[in-house]
């Protein structure tokens, strides 16, 4: 039992689970109905699930998907990509451009998505080349597309914000008839499972961690550090394109100025809250996804408390700083030393039991 506790204490999931527990307890005392579910009929006449939990899971879908890719980039390159929102606008613009030039059906939607993916992957390869080939810090390298990305998205559609009306896109952005769960939630589940299988069945996760922990040692062991860094940015490109296409499908149009605006900051925070070191190395996809939902849950909680929208970001910043500081190694070490000084005998007994096991 003691050995299991020691392993859990050192797990990267401690921080996000602790933060999630705090939010759950706070909302349970504030409003017991916060966690209730309802079945309502939407505008299309379909019975769908509604409630705060569904709203959190649905609204955080794009952030959760981007957080998966940001985790891989952070772990491998020891830095963050701050251009994901702009690249999502580019991918969304390409998605809309292809749809506008054809009659919208499932094959055309698939073609538009593939084109959006290709463009986003090329943007990722560009960022990755600057980082891996030229040794530029990831945040500096991705400043280029952060600055130029949304003007490029504006140019792709001729300086317009075209609409794309189709029931099929509505199925992607809202609900599939007969399924009461929002489609974006299902997309996150399927994508997370696919990424987990890839990391579990291949050496991708091991190589990513190895390059992030010690790039020189990884090279000496035959790992292509240059290729791994570019691959991580390209995988982030796929995540960004999926998120961008979901955002377009939700709104039924492309607005290059507002699509996933500031999502890069939330994605970085999700990675940090997920227990991942922003300096790279060992990572937890599960922790980052939980971190994304924590950020959205915090937002929904603040709105439920009638906090003005202009002040939400300030409140979020304060709470997130507190969560990150409480989960920092310095604070954890302090509490461990405090525990050892208060309960020295129980600590020694626990260590003996762990050693015996």
N, C-alpha and C positions, 0 to 999 in steps of 0.2 A: 504493500500500500504506500509506504513512504517513498519507495523508488518511483512509483507511478506519479506521485505528487511532485517529486523533483523533476521528472521529465516534463510534466505539464507546466511547471513554473518556468522552465527554460524554453518552452514552446513559443513560437512567434504569434500564436493565436491568443495569448494571454491578454495583450493590450486590446485588440478588437472585441473580444468576448467581455472583458471588463467594461469597456465603454458601452457596449450594447446592453449589458445588465443595468448600468446606471440609467440609460434612457428608458428601458422597460420599467424599472422601479419608479422613476420620476413620473412617467405617464400613467402608471397604474394608480398612484396616489392622486395625481392631478385630475384625471378623468377616467374612471373605470371603463367607460364605453369607448375609449380610444381604440381598443383592440377588437371591437365588434365587427362582424361581417353582415352585409345585407345583400339580398338578391333583388336587383332592379331590372327594369326593361329599358333598353336604350332606344335611340331614335330609329333604329332599324327593326325594332320589335323583337330583339333577342334578349333572353334572360342572361344577365351578367352579374358577376360578383363586384361588390363595391365596398368601400370602407377605407380607413386610414392605412391599414397594412397593405392592401392592394394598391393604393395610391403610391405608397413608398416604393414598393417593388416595381411598379410600372414606371414611375417617373425616373427612377435611378437606373433604368436599363442601359441607356447609352453610356452613363458614367461607369457602370459595372464592367461593360465590355471594354471600354478604353482603359480601365484600370488594369485589366488582365495584360494587355500589351505593354502598358507603362511599367508594370512590375518586371517583365522580362528585360526591357530596355534598362531600367534602373539596376537590376541585378548584374547585367552583363557589361554595360558601359560605365557604371558608377556615376551616372548622371541622369537627367530627365529631359524629355522632349517637350518643349513648351509651344510647339506648333500644331498640336493635335487638333485644336479647334479650327484653325485656319485650313488645315488639310482636310478636315471633315467638310468644310464649306466647299472646297474644290471637288471632293468626291461627290457631294450632294449635287453640285452644279452639273457635273458630268452625267450623273444619274438622271437628272431632269432633262438635260439636253437630248439624251438618247430617247427618252420617253416621249418628248414633244415631237420628235421627227417620225414617230411610228404610231400605229394604232395600239393602244395599251392592252396587252394580254400577258399571260404568264411567261411565254418564251421571251417576249420583249423586256419584261421586268427582269428576267434572269440575265439577259444580254446587258441591260443597263447596269445591273449590279456588278457583273464581271468587268465592265469597262471602268466603273467607279473604283473597283478593287485594284485594277491594273495601274490606274493613275495614282492612287494612294500608296501602293507598293513602290512605285517609281519615286515618289516623294520621300518615302522611308529609306530607299536605297541611296538617294541623294544625301539625306541627313547622315545615314550610316557611313557613307564614304568620307564625308567631312570629319567624322569622329574617328573612324578606324584608320583611314588612309592618311589624314593630315594631322591627327592628334589634337583636334580642336575640342575643347570642352563641350559636352552635349548641349548645355543651355545656350552657349554662344553660337554653336553651329546651327541650332534650330531657330535662332532669332531671324534668320533669313526668310524662312517660310512663314514665321509668325508675322513678319512685316508685310511680305508680298503675297501671302496665301489668299486673303480675302479679296484684294484687288484682282487676282487671277480668276477667282471664282466669279467675280463681277463681270470680267471680260468674257468668260466662257459662254454666258447667256446674253451677250450683247448689251450689257448694262441694264438688264431688266430683272424683275423678280417674277418669272412665269409661274403660273399655277398648273398643277397636273391633277385633274379630277378623274378619279376612277374608283369604283367599289373595291377593286383588287388591292389598290394601295391602302384603302381604308381597312382592309383585312389585315394588312401588315402593321399599320400604325395603331390600330385599335383592337378589334375583336374579329375572330373567324366565326362565322355563323355556326351555332351549335356548341361552341366552346366558351364557357363563361369566364375563362382566365384571359387577361389581355395578352395579345400576341407577343409584344416585346418581352414579357416575362418568359414566355416559352422559348423565344430566341436566345435569351441569356442562358437558360438552362441547357439547351442543346449545344450552344457554343462552348460553355464551360466544360461540359462533358467531353466534347471533342478535344479541347486543349488539354484536359487532364489525361485523356487516353494517349495523346501524342507525347506528353511529358513522361508518362509512365512506361510506355512501350518503346521509347527511343532513349538515346543518351542526351537529348537536347537539354533537359533540365540540369543534368550533371555537368555538361560542358558549359552551360550558361553560368552556373555557380562557380565553376573552376576559373573561368576567365575573369569574373568579377572579383573573386577573392585574391587571385594572384596571376596576373596575365603572363608574366614571364615563366612561371612554373607550368602554366597550362601549355605554353608553346613548347617547352622542353619535353612535355609528355605527349606531344604530337597533335595537340588541339589547335585548329586554325582560328586563332583569336580574331583576326581580321574578318573572316567569314562569319563567325558567330555574332560579332557586333552588327554587321550589316543585316544578318538574318533576323536579329531581334528587332531592329528598326522596321524591317519589311513586315514582320508579323504584327507590329504595332499598326502599320499601314492598313492591314486587313481589318484589324479591330476598329480603326477609325472609319473606314469605308462602311462597315456594317452600322456603326452608330450614326453616321451621316445619312445613310439611306433610311434608317428608322425615323430620324428626325424629320426628313422630307415627307415620309409617308404619314407621320402624325399631322403635319400642318397642311399637306397637299400643295406645297409651294416651296421654292428655295429663296430664302432671304440670306444672302451672303454675309450681311452685317450682324445678324442675330443668331444664326444657326450654331448651337453648342458654344455660345459665347462664354469665355472664361472657364470652360470645362477642364482645361489643362491644369489649372490650380487645384480644382477639386480632385482631379485624378492623382496628382502628386500627394495631396493630403490623404486620399484613400489608401495609397501605397504606404504612407507613413503610419497612419492609424492601424493599418493591417499588420503592423509589427515588422515591416521590412526596413532594413537599414538603407537610407538614401545614398549611402556610400558604396552600395553594391554587395554582391556575394549571395549568401543564402536568402531564399525568398519563399513566400507563401502566396500562391494565387488565391486560395480560400480566404486568407486574411484580407487581401486587397478588395475582394468582392464584398466581404462583410463591411470593410471600411467604407465602400461606396454607399451601401445601404444605411450605414450609420450617419453619414453626411446628409443623405436625403431625409432620414428619420428626424434628424435635428431640425432641418428646414421645415418639415411638416409640423413638428411640435411648436416651433416658434410662431408659425402662422396660426396654429390653433390657439395660441396664447394671445392672439390679437396684436402681435408685434408688427409695427409698420414695415412694409417691404423694404423701405430705404434703410432700415436699421438691422435687417436680418443678417446681412454679411458681417456687421460688427459683432453681433451676439455670437454668430457662428465662429468667428475668429477667436473670441475669448474662450469659448468652450473647447474648441479644438486645440488651442494652445495648452489648456489645462490637461486634456487627455494625453497629448504628446509628451508633456513634461512629466506627468505621473508615470508614463511608461518608459521614460528614458533610463538608461543604465545607471546614471548617477543617482537618481531618486530611488530606483530599485535597490541599489547597493546600500543606500542609507537605511531603508526600511529593513533590509536583511540584517544589518549591523544592530539596528534597534531591537529587532526580534531576538537576536543572539544574546544581547545584553539583558533583556527582560526574562527570556525563557532559556537559559543556558543548558539546563538539564534535559529539557525536552528535545532541544536541538541535537545534543550528543546522542540521546537515545534514538532519535530519528536517523542519524548518520550511521549508527551501529546496525540498525535494522536494514537500512539500505545496503550497507556493506555485506550483511549476511545474505541478503537476497541475490 
